[in-house]
């Protein structure tokens, strides 16, 4: 098995279990523990996991860890493309949009149509870069996108945060807010590892008529340090169609439909150029379960009242 195939399977196991151990991976992949350690070192260097004693864990397992933009953009690219395409169906001509930082919102910015007369206000340097004039007419002309960049302090995820950003949002109003999040959970709501970013995102929600959260299925049940808003504040949650096939099974989709205004599942497209790799059996099966057997209330939230 090639190193890229092994590493792909290690990340799959990590997404399913949250943590992996070197000895168990060696048995699963039928390779030496030294080989597994080299693969974990390579994935750790790319920011795709965090190496710990005896194994590895997801960066999301630590609520205050904020991965850089480059590390996040390398993950779940197919899901992000599918989610961005589904998000386009929410657009109407002449809309004013607030677009938060994040790699999924960055993918959305790449495919935003230039012929709807949109106005985009963003605190993301990467989103602003995608929407910047190209030197051949730019995006500020008729038929393009008018872009407003919010000021503030730069974060590892290339977002601008802090009191300057919040003050700017106090004077803005948007028809729709597209927000990328670190995690979404029925009890904890949508969360961020960055306290200042969570405040900015809460201000974005307050400045918008409707909130659309863009988050792939691997972020389900991930809870970061700072709360942004409960799931009841989410008008539309767009995730990918793997949400019902993860460890929680179909219960996850059913529960999310109860918590948010509308749930949309973007269909993943199979890339014919990508070789099929069969997924091995889980190391430790986890039957789906809900706390106390009941769907948690969306109001059980500690954080911002947005």
C-alpha positions, -999 to +999 in steps of 0.1 A: +000+000+000+013+034-010+020+060+017-007+083+004-032+054+007-021+046+042-024+083+053-058+086+037-070+056+058-054+070+089-074+103+084-106+083+078-100+064+111-093+097+129-125+113+116-145+083+128-128+078+162-114+112+172-081+096+183-059+067+169-031+046+184+000+036+166-002-001+176-039-004+165-031+013+132-002-010+125-025-040+129-052-024+108-029-014+079-006-045+083+026-024+085+052-018+112+047+007+139+077+027+126+059+031+093+027+043+110+048+068+130+064+082+098+029+086+083+017+104+115+047+127+114+040+136+078+003+143+085+013+163+116+037+184+095+008+193+072-015+202+101-040+175+093-037+159+127-019+164+161+007+138+171+004+127+207+022+101+228+013+067+213-009+080+185-026+110+171-058+131+176-077+156+155-068+193+159-105+198+167-101+176+198-085+206+215-111+233+218-087+262+218-064+250+190-068+271+158-053+255+127-039+278+100-057+284+068-033+262+047-038+232+070-076+235+069-079+241+032-062+208+024-090+188+041-124+178+028-120+197-005-147+177-023-172+184+005-164+221+005-169+223-033-203+205-030-214+227-001-204+259-020-224+249-050-255+242-029-250+276-012-253+294-045-290+284-046-297+309-018-286+339-038-308+365-053-299+395-075-288+426-057-282+408-024-258+422+003-239+393+019-217+390+050-191+363+045-170+351+075-136+336+075-130+299+067-119+276+040-155+266+030-165+303+027-134+308+006-145+281-017-179+298-020-162+331-028-144+314-057-177+304-073-199+334-066-215+346-098-203+380-110-236+389-128-260+393-099-249+427-086-239+413-053-223+433-025-200+413-002-187+425+032-161+401+047-136+398+075-116+372+056-084+382+038-087+351+016-122+358+006-113+394-002-084+382-023-106+360-044-130+389-050-102+414-057-101+432-091-080+412-116-067+442-134-090+438-164-120+457-153-121+445-117-151+434-097-163+469-088-178+475-123-213+468-135-220+430-134-193+424-108-191+421-070-187+451-048-164+441-019-162+457+015-132+445+037-137+448+075-107+459+095-092+442+125-065+419+139-053+390+118-058+354+130-041+322+119-071+314+097-066+347+078-096+364+094-098+399+108-112+401+144-114+424+174-132+456+184-124+474+151-142+446+132-172+445+156-175+483+154-177+481+116-204+455+118-225+477+140-230+500+110-238+473+085-269+454+074-269+423+052-296+402+036-277+369+042-247+358+062-226+329+050-206+316+080-179+289+082-175+273+117-150+251+135-178+228+147-215+224+151-232+204+179-269+201+190-262+212+225-232+236+221-243+252+189-218+266+165-184+273+179-149+287+173-115+281+189-108+319+188-126+341+214-123+373+193-135+355+161-166+342+180-175+378+189-171+389+154-192+360+141-220+368+166-220+404+154-223+392+118-254+372+128-269+402+145-263+424+114-279+399+090-315+389+082-306+353+078-277+330+087-265+302+065-238+280+081-215+261+057-198+231+074-188+196+062-200+165+081-167+159+099-174+190+120-205+175+135-202+171+173-170+192+173-171+217+202-145+245+203-136+269+230-160+298+223-197+297+215-211+317+186-248+309+186-272+281+193-283+260+163-318+275+166-302+308+153-292+290+121-316+297+092-300+272+069-273+246+077-256+232+046-235+202+051-226+171+030-246+139+026-223+119+048-240+134+079-263+104+082-236+078+076-212+087+104-209+072+139-242+087+149-260+073+119-294+086+106-301+100+141-277+129+133-297+141+103-330+138+122-317+157+152-302+185+131-335+189+112-352+196+146-325+221+157-320+244+126-345+262+104-335+242+073-310+214+067-296+210+032-273+181+023-249+187-005-243+156-026-206+145-028-193+139-063-170+109-069-138+120-086-131+094-113-094+103-111-092+092-075-086+055-070-112+037-048-098+027-014-119+003+006-125+014+041-115-011+068-138-020+097-138+004+126-113-004+153-140+002+180-176+004+170-197+031+186-235+026+185-255+057+179-269+073+211-284+105+223-281+120+257-308+105+280-324+091+249-339+125+240-329+152+215-312+180+233-328+214+234-312+240+211-316+265+239-291+246+261-263+269+250-235+286+269-219+315+250-231+344+229-268+353+227-270+359+190 
